[in-house]
Amino acid sequence: MIKDCELGLVDDADVSYYLACESDEYYIDSEERGSRRRYWMFRRYEDAEKYLLFIISQMARPGKYTDSVGYRWAQVGLNDRVSLSRPDPVNYPGRVSLRVDEEATDRGWMAESDAAAASHILVLTFEELDTLLREGIPADWFTINIVTD
């Protein structure tokens, strides 16, 4: 079920994603087989929006991950403009925070395994990211069925 201040990208047969706003922070949750978990937090809506676009682009490439931008970023590693820190290594040992250009505040947190791709996403504009992610995906794949209550 989708709550107020939440956007759901629901797939009845596979994994669903939810963008939720709580206390001026933006979370992307993943739900699979009825179990919903919180994996990503962003302090800026724009960063959450870009990361959600990245997730959608990965869904458009089933079985073709090695052809994706995400795969290339994983091979390259962390973007030079981004640094990682561990805000709570005792309670969340695999979680890292990402900071761009030594900004005073980090941009959010996620699993360390997601940080390489996220580091590249954070430094791009939405338009730059959209162009990169559409490479090799047929235009007709981008059809949206919007359902409202």
MOVEN-V719067 format. One record per residue. N is the residue number from 0. RES is the residue in three letters. OMEGA is omega in radians with two decimals (none if undefined). Layout:
# MOVEN-V719067
n->N res->RES omega->OMEGA
n->N res->RES omega->OMEGA
This chain:
# MOVEN-V719067
n->0 res->MET omega->-3.13
n->1 res->ILE omega->-3.11
n->2 res->LYS omega->3.01
n->3 res->ASP omega->3.13
n->4 res->CYS omega->-3.12
n->5 res->GLU omega->3.06
n->6 res->LEU omega->-3.14
n->7 res->GLY omega->2.99
n->8 res->LEU omega->-2.93
n->9 res->VAL omega->3.05
n->10 res->ASP omega->-3.06
n->11 res->ASP omega->-3.06
n->12 res->ALA omega->-3.03
n->13 res->ASP omega->-3.09
n->14 res->VAL omega->3.06
n->15 res->SER omega->3.14
n->16 res->TYR omega->-3.13
n->17 res->TYR omega->3.02
n->18 res->LEU omega->-3.07
n->19 res->ALA omega->3.09
n->20 res->CYS omega->3.09
n->21 res->GLU omega->3.08
n->22 res->SER omega->3.12
n->23 res->ASP omega->3.02
n->24 res->GLU omega->-3.07
n->25 res->TYR omega->-3.08
n->26 res->TYR omega->2.97
n->27 res->ILE omega->3.11
n->28 res->ASP omega->3.09
n->29 res->SER omega->3.11
n->30 res->GLU omega->3.12
n->31 res->GLU omega->3.14
n->32 res->ARG omega->3.08
n->33 res->GLY omega->3.14
n->34 res->SER omega->-3.11
n->35 res->ARG omega->-3.11
n->36 res->ARG omega->3.14
n->37 res->ARG omega->-3.08
n->38 res->TYR omega->-3.03
n->39 res->TRP omega->3.05
n->40 res->MET omega->3.12
n->41 res->PHE omega->3.12
n->42 res->ARG omega->-3.14
n->43 res->ARG omega->3.10
n->44 res->TYR omega->-3.09
n->45 res->GLU omega->3.13
n->46 res->ASP omega->3.10
n->47 res->ALA omega->3.12
n->48 res->GLU omega->3.13
n->49 res->LYS omega->-3.14
n->50 res->TYR omega->3.08
n->51 res->LEU omega->3.05
n->52 res->LEU omega->3.09
n->53 res->PHE omega->3.12
n->54 res->ILE omega->3.13
n->55 res->ILE omega->-3.13
n->56 res->SER omega->3.12
n->57 res->GLN omega->3.09
n->58 res->MET omega->-3.13
n->59 res->ALA omega->-3.08
n->60 res->ARG omega->-3.13
n->61 res->PRO omega->3.13
n->62 res->GLY omega->-3.09
n->63 res->LYS omega->-3.06
n->64 res->TYR omega->-3.10
n->65 res->THR omega->3.07
n->66 res->ASP omega->-2.99
n->67 res->SER omega->3.05
n->68 res->VAL omega->3.13
n->69 res->GLY omega->3.10
n->70 res->TYR omega->3.12
n->71 res->ARG omega->3.12
n->72 res->TRP omega->3.10
n->73 res->ALA omega->3.12
n->74 res->GLN omega->-3.13
n->75 res->VAL omega->-3.09
n->76 res->GLY omega->-3.04
n->77 res->LEU omega->3.04
n->78 res->ASN omega->-3.08
n->79 res->ASP omega->-3.11
n->80 res->ARG omega->-3.03
n->81 res->VAL omega->3.05
n->82 res->SER omega->-3.13
n->83 res->LEU omega->2.98
n->84 res->SER omega->3.12
n->85 res->ARG omega->-3.05
n->86 res->PRO omega->-3.11
n->87 res->ASP omega->-3.04
n->88 res->PRO omega->-3.14
n->89 res->VAL omega->-3.09
n->90 res->ASN omega->-3.12
n->91 res->TYR omega->-3.01
n->92 res->PRO omega->-3.12
n->93 res->GLY omega->-3.07
n->94 res->ARG omega->3.08
n->95 res->VAL omega->3.00
n->96 res->SER omega->-3.13
n->97 res->LEU omega->3.13
n->98 res->ARG omega->-3.12
n->99 res->VAL omega->3.05
n->100 res->ASP omega->3.11
n->101 res->GLU omega->3.07
n->102 res->GLU omega->-3.11
n->103 res->ALA omega->-3.11
n->104 res->THR omega->3.08
n->105 res->ASP omega->-3.12
n->106 res->ARG omega->-3.13
n->107 res->GLY omega->-3.14
n->108 res->TRP omega->3.13
n->109 res->MET omega->3.06
n->110 res->ALA omega->-3.13
n->111 res->GLU omega->-3.13
n->112 res->SER omega->3.11
n->113 res->ASP omega->-2.98
n->114 res->ALA omega->-3.12
n->115 res->ALA omega->3.13
n->116 res->ALA omega->-3.12
n->117 res->ALA omega->-3.13
n->118 res->SER omega->3.10
n->119 res->HIS omega->3.13
n->120 res->ILE omega->-3.06
n->121 res->LEU omega->-3.07
n->122 res->VAL omega->3.12
n->123 res->LEU omega->2.96
n->124 res->THR omega->3.11
n->125 res->PHE omega->-3.10
n->126 res->GLU omega->3.10
n->127 res->GLU omega->3.13
n->128 res->LEU omega->3.14
n->129 res->ASP omega->3.12
n->130 res->THR omega->3.13
n->131 res->LEU omega->-3.05
n->132 res->LEU omega->3.14
n->133 res->ARG omega->-3.13
n->134 res->GLU omega->3.06
n->135 res->GLY omega->3.11
n->136 res->ILE omega->3.14
n->137 res->PRO omega->-3.09
n->138 res->ALA omega->-3.10
n->139 res->ASP omega->3.09
n->140 res->TRP omega->-3.05
n->141 res->PHE omega->3.02
n->142 res->THR omega->-3.05
n->143 res->ILE omega->3.03
n->144 res->ASN omega->-3.09
n->145 res->ILE omega->3.13
n->146 res->VAL omega->3.10
n->147 res->THR omega->3.11
n->148 res->ASP omega->none
